[in-house]
Each structure stands twice: as structure tokens, then as C-alpha cells.
């Protein structure tokens, strides 16, 4: 679990690398870059409107819950965003 302090979201140039490491290009087109919270990149699915939150390392995944980012498995993160 990430520290309980609130993260401010910063928006700059999109960082697509973590998303591209996880999904094939034909799925990446369904995501919008929303910014970064600490070391977590935030991507929003165009259809489900749910977030796929990926650590900068591309191997950590998070769900936002109760003002915290909680680490989950890649499968859990993808199930959440696709449902």
C-alpha cells in the first residue's frame, strides 16, 4: 500500500511507456493519459471511465480506495478497468 498521505495529481507530457508495457497497441488506444500521482501513472479507459493506475516501473498496479492507492495484482487492475 502506498503511504496514506494524499497525492497531488500532476499533469505534464503523457508517459505512455508503463501502459505500453502492459497492453498491446490496439488496446492502448482506448486509454487517456490523466497525469501522475507520486510514482503512479494514471490512465482512464474511454469506455468504462475507470482508471488503470500503473507504477513507473510498469510492474506495480494500484486501485484508488479511501484516499489511498492500494497495490493490487495486474489481473485485478485489468479486471477493474474492463468491468
C-alpha positions as CSV (number, residue, x, y, z in Angstrom):
1,X,0.0,0.0,0.0
2,X,1.2,3.5,-0.8
3,X,1.6,5.9,2.1
4,X,-1.6,7.3,3.4
5,X,-0.8,10.9,2.7
6,X,-2.8,12.5,-0.1
7,X,-1.1,12.7,-3.5
8,X,-1.5,15.7,-5.7
9,X,-2.0,14.8,-9.3
10,X,0.4,16.5,-11.8
11,X,-0.2,16.6,-15.5
12,X,2.5,17.1,-17.9
13,X,3.7,15.4,-21.1
14,X,2.0,11.9,-21.3
15,X,4.1,9.0,-20.2
16,X,2.8,6.0,-22.3
17,X,5.6,3.6,-21.5
18,X,4.1,1.9,-18.5
19,X,0.8,1.3,-20.4
20,X,2.6,0.1,-23.5
21,X,4.5,-2.4,-21.4
22,X,1.2,-3.9,-20.2
23,X,-1.2,-3.7,-23.2
24,X,-1.0,-4.3,-26.9
25,X,-1.2,-1.2,-29.1
26,X,-4.8,-1.9,-30.2
27,X,-5.9,-1.7,-26.5
28,X,-3.7,1.3,-25.6
29,X,-5.8,3.5,-28.0
30,X,-8.7,3.1,-25.5
31,X,-6.9,5.0,-22.8
32,X,-6.4,8.7,-22.0
33,X,-3.5,9.9,-20.0
34,X,-4.7,11.6,-16.9
35,X,-1.5,12.5,-15.1
36,X,0.7,11.2,-12.3
37,X,0.1,10.8,-8.5
38,X,3.5,10.4,-6.9
39,X,5.2,7.5,-8.7
40,X,1.9,6.2,-10.2
41,X,0.8,6.9,-13.8
42,X,-3.0,7.4,-14.2
43,X,-4.8,6.2,-17.4
44,X,-8.5,6.4,-17.9
45,X,-10.4,3.9,-20.1
46,X,-12.5,5.7,-22.7
47,X,-15.5,3.4,-22.5
48,X,-15.6,2.2,-18.9
49,X,-14.3,5.5,-17.5
50,X,-12.3,3.5,-14.9
51,X,-8.7,4.1,-14.1
52,X,-5.7,1.8,-14.7
53,X,-3.1,3.0,-12.3
54,X,0.4,1.8,-13.1
55,X,3.7,2.4,-11.2
56,X,6.5,4.0,-13.1
57,X,8.3,0.6,-13.1
58,X,5.4,-0.9,-15.1
59,X,5.1,-3.9,-12.7
60,X,3.1,-2.3,-9.9
61,X,-0.7,-1.7,-10.2
62,X,-3.0,0.3,-7.9
63,X,-6.6,0.9,-7.1
64,X,-7.6,4.2,-5.5
65,X,-9.6,3.5,-2.4
66,X,-10.4,5.8,0.5
67,X,-7.8,8.5,-0.4
68,X,-5.1,5.8,-0.8
69,X,-3.6,3.9,-3.6
70,X,-3.7,0.2,-2.7
71,X,-1.4,-2.1,-4.6
72,X,-3.2,-5.0,-6.4
73,X,-2.2,-7.6,-8.9
74,X,-2.1,-6.8,-12.6
75,X,-5.1,-9.1,-13.2
76,X,-7.1,-7.3,-10.5
77,X,-6.3,-3.9,-12.0
78,X,-7.2,-5.0,-15.5
79,X,-10.5,-6.7,-14.3
80,X,-11.4,-3.5,-12.6
81,X,-10.8,-1.2,-15.5
82,X,-12.5,-3.5,-18.0
83,X,-15.7,-4.2,-16.0
